[in-house]
Amino acid sequence: METPDIFSRNPPAPERLASPSPSPTEAVAVLEQECQDLRGLLHATFVAVLFLALAVNVFFFKQMRMVQQQVNEHRPVVMRAEREFRQNRHPEISQFMSQLQAYAASHREYQTNILDRYRAALPQYFNTSVPVQPVAPLSPATNNLAPRPPGR
């Protein structure tokens, strides 16, 4: 059988392209068979999605149980560490922060350059009983910082 040349200007003869048309009853039977095949594929897809969803749920359930066991195992250690921090380190940090605030009260550049950066991040360590005075930015002429060494 000769294939038609798609670049030629002459279209192929219609008698070579036409296939014998089936009767209407055969066409209906073919369409019904194709519909049944598609329905079967759709059902198979639904069953596959159902098994996949079930497998994912089982996996997540096992992961949740494993994480709950690990949390229950680590809970006493974390609670003990938190209690030790509250008893030992927290008072030391609070005392250190109050000393820093007292220093910042007499050195405004330290308050503006250092302490104000951390006020929002660590509000529990800033003493609210000591009033914080808003500080105007220092002009370059009144800046008391040490000059930079040459070459830097």
C-alpha positions in Angstrom: 0.0 0.0 0.0 1.3 3.4 -1.0 1.5 6.1 1.7 0.2 9.5 0.6 2.8 12.2 0.2 2.0 15.1 2.5 4.2 17.5 0.6 2.6 16.9 -2.8 0.0 19.3 -4.1 -2.2 16.6 -5.3 -4.5 15.3 -2.5 -4.8 11.5 -2.2 -7.6 9.8 -3.9 -10.7 9.5 -1.6 -11.3 5.8 -2.4 -8.0 4.9 -0.9 -8.7 6.7 2.5 -12.3 5.7 3.0 -12.9 2.5 5.0 -16.0 0.5 4.8 -18.5 2.0 7.3 -20.0 -0.4 9.8 -23.7 -0.9 10.2 -25.5 1.2 12.9 -26.0 -1.9 15.1 -22.3 -2.8 14.9 -21.4 0.8 15.7 -23.7 0.8 18.8 -22.2 -2.5 19.9 -18.7 -1.1 19.5 -19.6 2.0 21.5 -21.2 0.0 24.3 -18.1 -2.2 24.5 -15.8 0.8 24.7 -18.1 2.3 27.4 -17.9 -0.9 29.4 -14.1 -0.9 29.0 -13.9 2.7 30.3 -16.2 1.9 33.2 -13.9 -1.0 34.2 -10.8 1.2 34.0 -12.6 3.8 36.1 -13.5 1.3 38.7 -10.0 -0.1 38.8 -8.6 3.4 39.3 -11.0 4.0 42.2 -10.0 0.8 43.8 -6.3 1.7 43.4 -6.8 5.2 44.9 -8.7 3.6 47.8 -5.8 1.2 48.5 -3.3 4.0 48.2 -5.3 6.2 50.6 -5.6 3.3 53.1 -1.8 2.7 52.9 -1.0 6.3 53.5 -3.3 6.4 56.5 -1.8 3.3 58.0 1.7 4.8 57.5 0.7 8.1 59.2 -1.0 6.2 62.0 2.2 4.2 62.7 4.3 7.4 62.5 2.0 9.2 65.0 2.3 6.3 67.5 6.1 6.2 67.1 6.3 10.0 67.7 4.0 9.8 70.8 6.2 7.1 72.3 9.3 9.2 71.7 7.6 12.3 73.3 6.6 10.2 76.3 10.1 8.9 76.6 11.7 12.4 76.4 9.2 14.3 78.5 10.8 13.6 81.9 14.2 14.7 80.6 12.9 17.9 79.1 10.8 18.7 82.2 13.9 18.2 84.4 16.0 20.4 82.2 13.3 23.1 82.2 13.1 23.0 86.0 16.8 23.2 86.4 16.9 26.2 84.0 14.2 28.0 86.0 16.0 27.3 89.3 19.6 28.0 88.3 20.1 29.9 85.0 17.0 32.1 84.9 17.9 34.1 88.0 21.5 34.6 86.7 20.3 35.8 83.3 17.7 38.1 84.9 20.4 39.6 87.2 22.8 40.0 84.3 20.1 41.8 82.2 19.3 44.1 85.1 23.0 45.0 85.3 23.0 45.6 81.5 20.0 47.9 81.8 21.7 49.9 84.6 24.8 50.3 82.4 22.6 51.3 79.5 20.9 54.0 81.6 24.2 55.8 81.9 25.5 54.9 78.3 22.9 55.8 75.8 24.8 54.6 72.8 24.8 51.1 74.3 21.1 51.3 74.8 20.3 52.3 71.3 22.9 50.2 69.5 22.6 47.0 71.6 19.8 46.6 74.0 17.0 48.0 71.9 17.7 45.3 69.3 16.9 42.5 71.7 14.0 44.1 73.6 11.3 42.6 71.3 13.0 39.2 71.2 13.6 38.8 74.9 10.9 40.8 76.7 10.9 38.5 79.8 14.4 39.6 80.7 13.9 43.3 80.5 13.0 45.0 83.7 9.8 47.0 83.2 10.1 48.7 86.6 13.1 50.8 85.3 11.6 53.3 82.9 13.3 53.3 79.5 13.7 56.8 78.2 13.5 57.2 74.5 16.8 58.2 73.2 17.3 60.5 70.3 19.8 59.3 67.7 23.3 60.7 68.2 24.6 63.1 65.6 28.1 62.2 64.1 29.6 65.3 65.9 28.5 64.0 69.3 29.2 60.4 68.8 31.5 59.2 71.5 32.6 56.0 69.9 36.2 55.4 69.3 37.5 56.3 65.9 38.3 53.5 63.5 42.0 52.6 63.0 43.4 53.8 59.7 43.0 51.4 56.7 39.7 49.9 57.8 
